[in-house]
Amino acid sequence: MDKLTIGIFQEPHLDNKTGGGFSYYEALAQAIDQYEFHESLDIRFIQNNFPESGSNLKRVVRIDPYKNIKKKVRYRHFINHRIIKKTKHFFSPLERTYNRYETVFEEAVQKSIEEELARNKIDLVYYLHPRPHKLNYPYVCTHWDNGHKSMFAFPEVAMNNCYQDREDYFHSILGKAFGVFCESESGRRELLRFSSINEERVFVVPLFPGKVVTQSLPASAQESHLKKHGLGKNEFFFYPAQFWSHKNHYNLLLAFHKIHKSYPSVKLLFTGSDKGNKEYIKEVVANLGLERQVLMPGFVTNGEIYSFYKNALALVMPTFLGPSNMPLLEAEALGCPVICTD
């Protein structure tokens, strides 16, 4: 029986501080690795031969993108990054030389990866994480949102070339995919609304909660986590979200300010890393006089997040971007009430 071999690129650049993107990739990769597929389907995770590409996955094919690259190209790349990159700003011809060498090297790497995929008899590549690429190889890909078109022009989707990068992704990646996997029926309808992609190539792989729901902590451990952050059971609202503008911390603070007048002991907990908006949110907190009621511990562990879900008054999710988000499913799985935008 002929087999269809699917290669899945590992994403060593993602870590647990990436937020939902990492949680999604980690949970899906491990689920695929552990699942027993039909004998006509073979799954292989593609691991680049770099130190940071370590993995605990079982079905791994290791490739070395550099081994097929000519020594002359590798030498130029070395010179480019060790010398030309540091001096190109002083002499315009060096800028052009740097860009030319960089393009040649990137093309060589892409060709080498394609050769390695073919050598390992990979028929189709599956990108679990949305990302741009230039490989000349058949693929299916994941699609999460159309935020640059569906919501306000926040900096993270409209400035610093972000809008154009997203548009390029729409046309050059999604448009050429054999299949596009959306996280929900609403997400599928939204993609079809904002693009000209053939609807027969757009499918739904339902969103799922992250690995936090697999945690199981005794009450004593949960109490320890709450005490660490000055919290009590059923005395706080919880919002796990990175500090992007579209996450809408601002309006949540205005609403919480009104609640605080009637329930002064209730607190609001923000977890997540700063993506450029945290200092502004701190200013808003100070202007509203809520410094003691609003907590922002930054990145926290899965164990702590589990404890927050299990002991919060509710998860609050006022984000402008959706239509679905992992914390909603995590809260449901762990029995935490949910207040969210529709």
N, C-alpha and C positions, 0 to 999 in steps of 0.2 A: 504494500500500500504506500502510495506517495504521501509524503508528509509536507505540511506547510510549516516552515520554520520562521518564527517571529523573533526578532531581536529587539530588546528593550534597553536603551541607553541608561546607564546609571547616572545620577546627578550629584557628583561629589561637591559641587559648589553650594548645594543646599545644606543647611544645618537647622537645628531645632529653634534657632532664633529667627529663622525666616518666617515663622508663623504658620498660617494655614497651608501655604504652598508646600512646606516640608511635611506637615501632618498628612496631607493628602497623598503625596508621593510615597511616604514611608508606609502608610497603611495599605495602599494599593499594591505596591511592589511586593510586600511580604505576603499579601493575600494571593497574588498571582504565583509567587514562588512556591507556596504551599499547596495550591490547588492541583488536583489530579485531572488534567485535561484529557480529551479523547485522544486515542493513539495516533490519529491523523494530524495532530497539532503538536508542535514542539516549540517550547519557549526557552529562550536564552537571554540572560542579562549580559549586556556588553559592557565590559569594564576596561577603561583606558589604562594603559600601563604607567600610571603615575602613583606616587606614594600616597596621595590623598584619596585614592580610589578604593580604599579598603571596603570590604563588604562582608556581611554575614549571610548573604543569599547563597542558595545552593546551586542554582542553574546558571553558572557564570561562564562566559567566553571572554578570555582576556586577549586584548589586541594591543598592538604597539603602533600608534599612528606615525611614529618617526622613522621606523626601520626602513621604509620604502622611499624615504625622501633623500634626494641626492645630497652628498656631502657639501657641494657648493652652495646649495640652497640653505642648508643648516648653518653653514659658516656665515653666510650673509645675515641670517636671522640673529645669530649670536652678536655680530658686529652691530647690527641695527639696534639691539636693545642695550648693549653695553656701552656703546659710544655715540652713535648717531642720535638716539633718542634723547640723550642728555645735552646735545649741542645744536639740534635742529632749529631751535627758536632763534639762534643768532645768525643763521645764514639760510635764506629761503631755498636755495638749491638742495640743501640737506633735507628740508621738509619734504620735497618731492621724492628724493631718494628713499627716505624712510617709508613713505606711503607705498612706493613701488615695491620695495623689498617685502614690506608687510603683506601686500596683496599676493605676491608670488608665493610667499610662505603659506598663507592661508589656503590658497588654491592647492598647494602641494599636500597639505595636511588633509584636506577634503578628499582629494583623489586617493590618498593612501588609505583613509578610512573606508572608502568605497571598495577598494581592492581587498581589504581585510574582511569586510562584510561578505563579499563574494566568495573569498577563500573559505570562510566558515559556513558557506551555503545558507546564508540568511536570505530569505525570500522577501520579507517585509519588515520594516522598522515601525515600532509603536512608541511614540513619544508620550510618556505619562504626564510630563510637565510641559505646559505651553512654553515654547521657546523658538526663536528664529534659527534657521539653519540653511545651509546651501548645498546639502548633499544631493547628488543626482541619484536618488534611490527611492523606490516606492515606499510609501509610509501611510500610517494613520496617526491621528494626533488628538490631543485633548484640548478642549476649549472651555474656558471658565466664564468669561463675561465680555460684554460689549461696552464697558464703562465709558470709553471716550465718546460714545455716541448716545448712550442711554441716560446719562446723568449730567449734572452741571460740569462746566469746564474747570474742574479742580486742577491744581498744579501737577499732581501726579499722573494725570492723563492728558494734559493740554500743553504743558510747558517743557522746555529743555528737550525738544524733539520727541517727547513722549507720544504726542498725537500722531506724528508721522510714522514713528516706529510701529505703533499699533496698526495704522493703516497698511503699512508695508506687510505686516504679519498677516492681516486679513487677506490681502491679495496674493502674496507670494507663498504663503504657507497653507492657510486653510483652503484657498482656491484650488491647490494642486493635490490635496490629500485624497487618497482612496476613500477614506472615511473620517468623519469628524465626530468626536464623542463629547456631547454636552452633559452637564450635571443634572439637568431636570427637563421636563417638558416645557416649562416656561423659558428656560435658557435656550432650548432648541427653537422655539417660536421667535424669540428675540434675535437669535443669530440669522434666521431666515428673513426676518423683517429688515435687518440692516445690511444684508449681503445678497449677492446673486448666486449663491452656492446651490447646486442641485439638491433639493430636499431629500432625494433618495440616498444621498451620501452622508446625511446628518442623522446620528443616532443618539440615544440617551443611555449613559452609564450613570445610574443614580448616585448622587452624593452620599457619603457615609460619614459617621463620626470618626474622630481620630482615636489613637491608641489610649487616650486618657480614660476611655470608658472601660478598658480592660483592667484598670487599677482596682485594687480592693484593699482599702485601708481601715483598720479598726478605729473606733471612736476616739481612742486615746491619741492616735497619730493625727487624726483630723483636728482634734482640739489643740494639739501642739502647733499645727500649721496656722490655725486661726490666731492663737496667742502670739505667734511670731510677728504677725501683721497688725496686732491690736484690734482683732475682730471677735465678735461673738455670734453664736448660732442665731440665724434669723434676724440679724441686726444690720444687714448690708445688702446692697444691690451689686451685681457683678457684671462687668463688661470686659471680656477678653478680646482686645483688638489692638493692632499696631496703630501708632499715632500718625495716620494719614488724615488729610482734611475730610475725605469722603466718609470716614467712619463716624462723623457727626458728633464727636464728643461735646462740641460747643452747645448744641441745642439740648443735649441730655443734661448738661450742667444747669442750663436755665430752668429746665423742668425740675431737677433735683433741688434747686434753690427754693422753689415753691414748696416742695415736700418738706424740706428742712424746717420751715417755719412752723409746721404742725407736728413734725416728728424729729426733734433736734438730735436724738441719739442715733438715728439711722445714718449709716455711712455708704459711700459709693466707692467701689474698688475698680480701678483701671489697671489691667495688666497688658503687657506688650511692649515691644521695642519702639524707639523713636524713629519715625520716617520723615521728620522735618517739621512736625506740628506740635510737638510736646511742650516746648517752651511757651508757645502761644497759649496752650491750654492751661499751663501753670499760671500765666498771667490772668486768665479768665477766672480761675479758681480763687486767686488772691483778690481780685476785684469784687468777687461775690462774697468774700469773707468765709470761704469754705475750706481753708487750709487744713483744719482738724478733721473734717468730715470726708474729704476726698483723698484717697490713698493711691499712689502710683509707684508700686515697687519695681516696675520694669519687668524683665524676663523672670519667670518663675518655673518651677519644675512641674512635671505632669502630676506628681503626687499632690502638690499644693493646689493645682487647678482642680483636681478631683475633689479635694476638701472644700474648695470654694463652691463648686456646683452643689455639693451635698448639703451645704449649710447656708446658702444665700437665700434671701427672701425671694429673689428671682434673677434670672439672666435678663439683662436689657440689651437690645440689639437695634439701635436706631440708624444703622448704616444706610447710605444712599445707594449702595451697590449690592446687587444680588443677581437673580432672585432668591438664591439659597446660600446658606453659609453653614459651615461645619458646627459652630457652637450651638446652633439651634437643635441639631440632632444630638449633640453630646448632652445638652441639658435635658432633653426628653429622655434619653437613655438612662440618665442618672437621677431622674425624678425631680428635676429643678424646674419650677414654673418659668414661663417665658413671656417677656414683653418685647415685641419687635415691630418694626415697620413692615407694611404689607407690600 
